[in-house]
Structures are given as C-alpha cells and as structure tokens.
Amino acid sequence: MKHLITAAGLLLATGAMAEETPVLTIYTYDSFASEWGPGPALEQAFEADCACDLQFVTAGDGAALLSRLRLEGDATKADIVLGLDTNLTAAARDTGLFAPHGVSADYALPVAWNDPDFVPFDWGYFAFIGNQGDPAPATFRDLADSDRRILIQDPRSSTPGLGLLLWVKQAYGDEAPAIWEALSDNIVTVTPGWSEAYGMFLEGEGDLVLSYTTSPAYHIIAEEDASRVALPFEEGHYMQIEVAGLVAGSDKADLAKSFLAFLVSDAAQSVIPTTNWMYPAVEPSAGLPEGFDTLITPAKPLLIAPEDVPATRDAALEEWRNALSQ
C-alpha cells in the first residue's frame, strides 16, 4: 500500500509539472513548420530559454491562416499568427483579433516599418522560376505570347498567389484583365499553396513556377545546383514582407511577446535565409550566406500600401476569376 501511495504521489507531481509548462501556440503555414523550414530550429532555440512548449499549428498557406482565424474568432487557440504579409495586414487588423506587440528592431527592409500590430520577419520579391538555358520571357506580355507552361497559386488561399494578382494589377492597371486572358492558356494549374506548385515544377510538370527571386539560393546552397533561375521582368517585381502578430485574446501575451522579440533577434534571423529562403528582416551579424550575392535584384520594386490592398485585391480578384473562367 505504501508503494502505491508513493507511486500515486509521483504521478500527481508529474502531472502538476506538466500543467505548469505553458504552451505557446503559433499558427503558421505548412512550409514554415516543415522539417526543412525554419520552424524546428526556432522552436528548439526558443524552448531552450522559455521553459515552455512551443507548438506550431499549420493551416496551408499564408492567406489560409487569416481565413482560419476569422472562422475561429475569439475562440481561437492561437497565441501568435505567423505568415501573413502586408497584403493581408489591413484585413487582419480589421478583424479586431490582434494586439500591439511592443517589439522594436533595426530592420533592414526596403521600406520604413512602424506597424504596431505586426512584426516583420522576412521579405523578398515574387518571380517566376525556370531552368537555365530555357526560353526566358522578360515581361508578362512575352510570357503570354510564349508556350511556357506556368504553375501559380490561388490568391484566395496563398500569399504568393495574391502577390501575383497585385503584381499584375499594379504593373498593368486597367489592362490587367487582358493580361490574365492572354495568360490563361499558359496556366497548367492553380494550386492551393506554394509547396504544391513548387513541387510540381521540380517534377517537371511546368516550365515556370511562381516563387521568389531568392528561390535559386536554395538550389545553389543546399543542392549545389545553379540550374534554377529567377526571370527578371521589365515591369518590376512585387515585394512581399512576411509578418507575425500577437492574438489579442491570448492568455500568454507576455510569452508571445517574448517570442516575437526573439523572432527578430540575431539567433532567429540568421536561421531565415537558409531555411525559409528569404531575406531576413534584420541583417544577421554574419551577413547573408554565400549564394545570395548571385540573385537578381529587381530594378523596379513594386508594393501597394497595406491600407490600399483590400480595394485593389477585390477588383483584381474579380478580373482574375472572369479571365480564367472563359
């Protein structure tokens, strides 16, 4: 009986210890939390100091994160949403589900940053990725006139897909519907997220895939393969700045703010280039890895102000739907 009492006491103590370990829940997109993404390394580094259990919950691609949060509302279990971008921040703010983060950093972004609700963690430019030596259209018109088979993502669920929509709209304005009509026979498929489209490209199911100017760095650094290239477009390239935000209803706000501060620390930012294959929001103390110096630099950066995105997006999405349904 004495042994049973002792064992029961140990079990209760163990249970109490488990209950005392706070769980920080972060909603993010699939590739961020994958075994080759930055998630595992960031989790290990943060847990080493936080005395907490950091758990990533994935929801497809970036735009799907906002959709999930809207559906869950105040009942969401998320403490942080990581993987929105400036094309979604106005809509995210309008939900009333985010709170000020109080984080500051010496950002190395191409634009000034003073958003009180969202912390930037990386950035890049959208581009079509193809194979060295293949035909390389230099404009969207050239692409539409070519026989290049392209793989793109759905703007309703994917941040790259939405970025492409806004890229075409900003570059061509009222002519955007005609560009989409011309491109429609080049499109092999529209995938829910980036991972599916890029995987299809690597399997040879398309000639070009919508991704980032930084994507060739992965192949150069991780695979010693310089055959994948980003196509420079004369219209310019649309910029993406990815962000994380504190969920207002979180009961672990202090812990969440600690993670957001960690996210822009040198320890975290030095992980980003060779796991998320984007430019870090804060320049790492050791600089960018060798291989990033070979990437194209868009001569004309494009970006729509976050507060102007919702109206532009709605018009562009209608044009896109109409063009692809014909």
C-alpha positions in Angstrom: 0.0 0.0 0.0 2.9 2.3 0.9 4.4 1.8 -2.6 1.0 2.5 -4.2 0.7 5.8 -2.3 4.2 6.8 -3.3 3.6 6.0 -6.9 0.3 7.9 -6.9 2.1 10.9 -5.4 4.8 10.8 -8.1 2.1 10.7 -10.8 0.3 13.7 -9.3 3.6 15.6 -9.1 4.5 14.8 -12.7 1.0 15.8 -13.8 1.3 19.1 -11.9 4.7 19.8 -13.5 3.2 19.2 -16.9 0.3 21.5 -16.2 2.8 24.2 -15.2 4.6 24.2 -18.5 3.0 26.9 -20.6 2.1 26.0 -24.2 2.6 28.7 -26.8 0.5 28.0 -29.9 1.6 29.5 -33.2 -0.5 29.3 -36.3 1.7 29.3 -39.4 1.9 27.9 -43.0 3.0 24.4 -43.9 6.5 25.1 -45.3 7.5 27.2 -42.3 6.9 24.4 -39.8 8.2 21.6 -42.1 11.3 19.7 -41.2 13.3 21.7 -43.7 11.7 25.0 -42.8 12.8 27.4 -40.0 10.2 26.2 -37.5 12.1 23.3 -35.9 15.3 25.3 -35.4 13.4 28.3 -34.0 11.3 26.0 -31.7 14.5 24.4 -30.3 16.2 27.7 -29.7 13.3 29.4 -28.1 12.4 26.5 -25.9 16.0 26.4 -24.6 15.2 29.6 -22.7 11.5 30.0 -22.3 10.6 27.0 -20.1 7.6 26.5 -22.4 6.3 24.2 -25.0 6.1 25.9 -28.4 3.7 24.3 -30.8 3.2 25.1 -34.4 -0.2 24.5 -36.0 -0.3 24.7 -39.8 -3.1 25.9 -42.0 -1.9 25.6 -45.6 -0.5 28.8 -47.0 -0.5 32.3 -45.6 -3.9 33.5 -46.8 -5.5 30.4 -45.3 -4.2 31.5 -41.9 -6.3 34.6 -41.9 -9.3 32.6 -43.1 -8.9 30.1 -40.2 -8.5 32.9 -37.7 -11.7 34.6 -38.9 -13.6 31.4 -38.6 -12.4 30.7 -35.1 -12.8 34.3 -33.9 -12.4 34.9 -30.2 -12.4 31.1 -29.6 -9.1 30.6 -31.4 -6.4 28.7 -29.6 -3.7 30.7 -31.4 -1.4 33.0 -29.4 0.5 34.1 -32.5 -0.2 34.1 -36.2 3.0 33.9 -38.2 2.9 34.0 -42.0 0.6 36.9 -43.0 2.1 39.6 -45.2 1.5 43.3 -46.0 -1.2 42.3 -48.5 -3.2 40.8 -45.6 -2.4 43.1 -42.6 -5.2 45.6 -43.2 -7.8 42.8 -43.4 -6.2 41.1 -40.4 -6.3 44.3 -38.4 -10.0 44.8 -39.3 -10.9 41.5 -37.5 -10.0 43.1 -34.2 -8.2 39.9 -33.2 -4.7 41.3 -33.0 -3.0 43.4 -30.3 0.1 45.7 -30.3 3.3 43.8 -29.9 5.7 46.4 -28.4 8.7 44.9 -30.4 11.4 47.1 -32.0 14.4 46.2 -34.1 16.9 47.7 -36.5 15.1 46.5 -39.6 16.9 46.0 -42.9 13.7 46.2 -45.0 13.4 48.2 -48.3 10.6 50.3 -46.7 10.2 52.0 -43.4 8.4 49.9 -40.8 6.3 51.2 -37.9 3.3 48.9 -37.7 2.3 48.5 -34.0 0.4 45.2 -34.6 2.7 43.1 -36.9 6.4 42.2 -36.6 8.2 41.6 -39.9 10.4 38.5 -40.0 11.5 38.2 -43.7 10.9 39.6 -47.1 11.5 39.0 -50.8 10.3 39.6 -54.3 8.0 37.4 -56.3 9.4 35.9 -59.5 8.9 33.1 -61.9 11.5 30.4 -61.5 12.6 28.4 -64.5 15.6 26.4 -65.8 18.9 27.8 -67.0 19.0 27.9 -70.8 15.2 27.7 -71.4 13.3 30.5 -73.0 13.1 33.4 -70.6 10.2 35.8 -71.2 11.1 39.3 -69.9 7.5 40.7 -69.4 4.1 39.3 -68.7 3.2 40.0 -72.3 6.1 38.0 -73.5 5.1 35.2 -71.2 1.5 35.2 -72.5 2.8 35.1 -76.1 5.1 32.2 -75.3 4.4 28.5 -74.9 5.8 28.4 -71.4 3.7 26.3 -69.0 3.2 28.1 -65.7 2.3 26.9 -62.2 0.7 29.5 -60.0 -1.1 29.6 -56.6 -4.7 30.6 -55.7 -4.9 34.2 -54.5 -7.7 33.2 -52.2 -5.6 30.8 -50.1 -2.0 31.7 -50.9 0.1 34.8 -50.3 2.2 34.2 -53.4 -1.0 33.8 -55.4 -2.3 37.1 -54.0 1.1 38.7 -54.6 0.9 37.7 -58.3 -2.6 39.2 -58.6 -1.4 42.5 -57.2 1.8 42.4 -59.2 -0.2 42.2 -62.5 -2.7 44.8 -61.3 0.0 47.3 -60.2 2.1 46.8 -63.4 -0.8 47.0 -65.8 -3.7 48.8 -64.1 -6.8 48.7 -66.3 -5.0 46.4 -68.8 -4.7 43.6 -66.1 -7.8 41.7 -67.3 -6.4 41.5 -70.9 -3.1 40.2 -69.4 -4.9 37.4 -67.5 -6.9 36.5 -70.5 -3.7 36.2 -72.5 -2.0 34.2 -69.7 -4.9 31.8 -69.2 -3.8 29.2 -71.8 -0.3 29.2 -70.2 -1.5 28.2 -66.8 -1.2 24.4 -66.1 -2.9 24.6 -62.8 -3.7 26.8 -59.8 -2.6 25.2 -56.5 -3.9 26.0 -53.0 -0.4 26.9 -51.8 3.3 27.4 -52.7 4.5 24.0 -51.7 2.3 22.1 -54.1 3.2 24.3 -57.1 6.9 24.3 -56.4 6.9 20.5 -56.0 5.1 20.1 -59.4 7.7 22.4 -61.0 10.6 20.2 -59.6 8.8 17.2 -61.1 8.7 18.8 -64.5 5.0 19.4 -64.6 5.5 23.0 -65.6 8.2 25.2 -67.2 7.9 28.1 -64.8 6.5 28.4 -61.2 5.6 31.5 -59.2 8.0 31.7 -56.3 10.7 34.2 -55.3 13.9 35.8 -56.6 15.6 34.1 -53.6 14.4 30.5 -54.5 17.5 29.8 -56.6 19.6 30.3 -53.4 18.1 27.0 -52.1 19.3 25.1 -55.1 22.7 26.8 -55.1 23.4 26.3 -51.3 21.6 23.1 -50.4 22.0 21.2 -53.7 25.0 22.9 -55.4 22.7 23.3 -58.4 22.8 26.6 -60.3 20.3 25.4 -63.0 17.3 27.1 -61.4 17.0 30.8 -62.2 14.6 33.6 -61.5 13.4 35.5 -64.5 13.9 39.3 -64.3 10.7 41.2 -65.5 10.9 44.6 -67.0 7.6 45.7 -65.3 9.4 45.2 -62.0 8.8 42.7 -59.2 6.2 42.8 -56.4 7.6 42.7 -52.9 6.4 40.5 -50.0 7.1 41.3 -46.4 6.0 38.5 -44.1 4.8 39.2 -40.6 3.7 37.7 -37.3 1.1 39.1 -34.9 0.0 38.7 -31.3 -3.5 37.4 -30.9 -5.4 39.8 -28.7 -7.3 37.0 -26.8 -4.1 35.1 -25.9 -3.7 34.3 -22.2 0.0 34.1 -22.7 0.6 37.6 -24.0 4.0 38.0 -22.2 5.3 34.8 -23.5 4.0 35.6 -27.0 5.7 39.0 -26.9 8.9 37.3 -25.9 8.7 35.0 -28.9 8.1 38.0 -31.3 11.2 39.7 -29.8 13.1 36.5 -30.3 11.9 36.3 -33.9 13.8 39.5 -34.8 16.9 38.6 -32.8 20.1 37.6 -34.5 19.7 34.0 -33.4 16.4 33.7 -35.2 17.1 36.0 -38.2 20.3 34.1 -39.0 18.2 31.0 -39.5 15.8 32.5 -42.0 18.0 32.8 -45.2 18.8 29.1 -45.4 15.5 27.6 -44.1 12.8 29.9 -45.4 15.0 31.1 -48.3 14.0 34.7 -48.0 15.8 37.9 -47.0 15.8 38.3 -43.2 14.0 41.4 -41.8 17.1 42.2 -39.7 20.6 41.8 -41.2 22.3 38.9 -39.4 25.6 39.8 -37.7 27.4 37.3 -40.0 25.7 38.8 -43.1 23.9 36.8 -45.8 25.1 33.3 -46.8 27.3 33.0 -49.9 25.0 32.3 -52.8 22.6 35.2 -52.1 25.0 37.5 -53.9 24.2 35.7 -57.1 20.5 36.5 -57.0 18.8 39.0 -59.3 18.0 42.4 -57.9 14.7 43.9 -59.3 15.3 47.3 -60.9 11.8 48.3 -60.1 10.3 47.2 -56.7 6.5 47.2 -56.6 4.4 47.3 -53.4 0.9 48.5 -52.7 0.4 50.2 -49.4 -1.3 47.8 -46.9 -4.3 50.1 -46.4 -4.9 50.2 -50.2 -4.7 46.5 -50.7 -8.3 45.4 -49.9 -10.0 47.5 -52.6 -7.3 46.7 -55.1 -7.5 43.0 -54.2 -11.2 42.8 -54.6 -11.2 44.3 -58.1 -8.2 42.3 -59.2 -9.7 39.0 -57.9 -12.9 39.6 -59.9 -10.8 40.3 -63.1 -8.8 37.1 -62.4 -11.8 34.9 -61.9 -13.5 36.3 -65.1 -10.4 35.8 -67.2 -9.7 32.2 -66.0 -13.4 31.1 -66.3 -13.6 31.9 -70.1 
